[in-house]
Amino acid sequence: MIHGIYAIIDLKLVRGDLCEVTGDIIEGGAGIIQLRAKEASTKEFLEAGAEVKKLCEGEVLFIINDRVDVALALDSDGVHLGQDDMPANVARDILGSGKIIGCSVHSIEEARMANEESPDYIGVGSVFFTSTKTGVSPVGIELIRKIKEEIDIPVVAIGGINEGNIAEVISAGADAVAVCSAILSSDDVRAATEGLVSIFKKAS
């Protein structure tokens, strides 16, 4: 279920119409879409989420970033939680056993701790330097290998991943690859997504 290209739609980075961008990402072959809206109000997040959810239903998995309340209100497929967010086991109690819960980790120690809360996947990063996260040092691809050796749930690599380095992330063992800028900054969102999907399939 957690496999392939995991597209992150950050509202502050979307150029043009949100629905058009989402549609292009889906048509490009991404299997998962996460909506991130750290600077939006709850109302704005819910409104944007409702639009994206309509397009995702029956097509791709729809994940909400950080906000368990928004995920619950929208009945999304799941939520992705950072180190400062609600613990995964508490989110599970709220959302139910049928929802997908992912956790961000930046070290093998954090991965071990996160695994104790039984998430559905672990997000590892930032693998490379990324302009979407300030003050974050890259963890490198070796961390992916270490986590895969110890933990038997899907690993999603995130941070600074593009067509030039995605193959080495996959070779390190990533089950899915989260991309944001590599898609949203492109003049052709669909083509950018298709290119990443193609490389993922060849490298897997």
N, C-alpha and C positions, 0 to 999 in steps of 0.2 A: 504493500500500500504506500509506504514512504519510499519512493524510488523515482529517479529521473530528475528533471529540472523543476526546482521549487522556486517559483517566482515571487519576489517580495515587491508589492506595490506600496511604495511610500508616498502618501498623498502630497507631501511637499515637493516631491521630485517628478510628479506626473506632469507631462507637457500635453496640453490639449484636453480632450474629453475623456473622463475616467472610464466611461463605458466602452468607448472605442479602443482605448489602450488595453483594457481588460479583455475585450474580444479578440484583439490581435494576439495577446499572449496565449489565450486558449487555442486559437487557430494555429498558433506557432508550435503547439505540442507540449506545453508545460503541463505537468500532472498535478501540481499543487500550487495554489495561490494563497499567499499570506497578505493581509491588509494591515499596514502599519500607519498609525496616525498619532504620533506622539505629541504634536503641537495642536491638534484639533480638539474642539470641545466634544463632550460626550454626544451631544445632539448631532454635530457634524460627522462624527465617527459612525453613529448609527445610520445616518442618511446615506453616507458613502457605502457603508457595509451592506445595506439593503440592496443597493444598485449592483454591487459586485456579486452578492450572493445569487441574485436572479440569473446572472450569466454563468455562474459556476455550477449551479444545480444540474446534476445529471451529466456534467462534463468533467469537472476537476474537483479536487478537495479544496475546501475553503476554510482557511485558518485565520483567526484573529490574533494580532500581536498584543501581548501584555494583559489586555483587559478581559478578565473573566466575566465581568458584568455585561460587557458588550457581546461577548461570545454567547452568553446565556440568552440575552434578549433577542439576538439574531438567529439563534439555534444554528450556529455555524458547525462545521464538522469538527472543530477543535480550537485550541488556543496554544500559543507559544509563549513561554514564560522565561523572563530573564532572572538573573541571580537576585535581584532586589524585588521581584514580584512574589505573588502568592505561591507557597509551596505546591508542588504537583499533586500531592496526596489530598490537600485541602481543595484544590481545584477539581479534582476527581469527585470528591463528595458533592460538590455543587453542580457540576456538569453531568455527572453520571458515567457509568462504565462504558457506554457506547461512543464516547467522544475521544478524539485524539488529543493527547497532551504532550507537548515537546518542551524541553528545557535547554537553555543556553549554558554552556560550560566553557571555561578557558584554561583548564588544567586537568590533569588526570585525577587529582584529589576531588575537584568539583564534580567530575564525571562519576566517580565512585559514590559520592554523597547523593547526587541526583538519581542515580540508579536505584538507591534504596527507597525512593519514593515512587518507583514503578511507572516512569513515563513511557510513552509509546515510542519516542525517539529522543536522541540527544543532538542538539545543534552545537557544533564545534567551531570556534573562531574567536577573533577574526584570523583566518588562515593567512591571508596576505594583507598588506596595507589597504585600507579603504577610506575614501573620503566621506562616507556616510556615518562613520563612527569616529568621534574626536577623542583623542587621548587614549587610544587603544593600541597596544603593541601586538604585532602579528604573532600567532602561536606556532605557525609553520605546519607543514603536512605530517611531520613525525608524530605529532600529538594524535592525529587521526589513527595512525597505525597502532599506537599504544592503547588507545581506547578500544579499538576493534579487537585487540588481543584479549582484553579483559572483560568487555561488556557485550552481551549478546542481544542488543537491540539496534535498530537502524541508527546510523550516524549521518547527519546532514552537515556538510561542510559549508561555511559561510564566510564572506568577507573578502572583497577584492578579487573575486573569481570572474574570469572572462575567457574568451576563446583561446587565448594564448597560454593559459595555465590550467584549464579545467581537466585536461587529460591526466596530469600528474596528481591531481586531487582524487580522481577516480581510481588511479592505480594505487593510491595509498589506502583505499578501502572504503571511501565514502559511498553510501547507498543512494544518497541524493545530494544535489548541489544547489544551494540557495544563491540566487543572483538578483541583484537590484539595479545598480547603476549600469551594468553591462547591457541591460535591456531598456531601462527607462531613459537612458541618455542617448539611445540610438535614434536616428532619424527614421528608421524603419523597424518598429517594435516587433512586428511579426517575423521579419527576416532575421533579426537578432536572436529571437527565441528559437526559430528553426535551426539556426546555425549551432547553437548550444546543444539543442536536442540531438542533432546529427552527430556531434562529437561525442556526446554522452553514450549514445548507442554503439558507436564504433569502439569506444574505449572500455565499455563494460564487459 
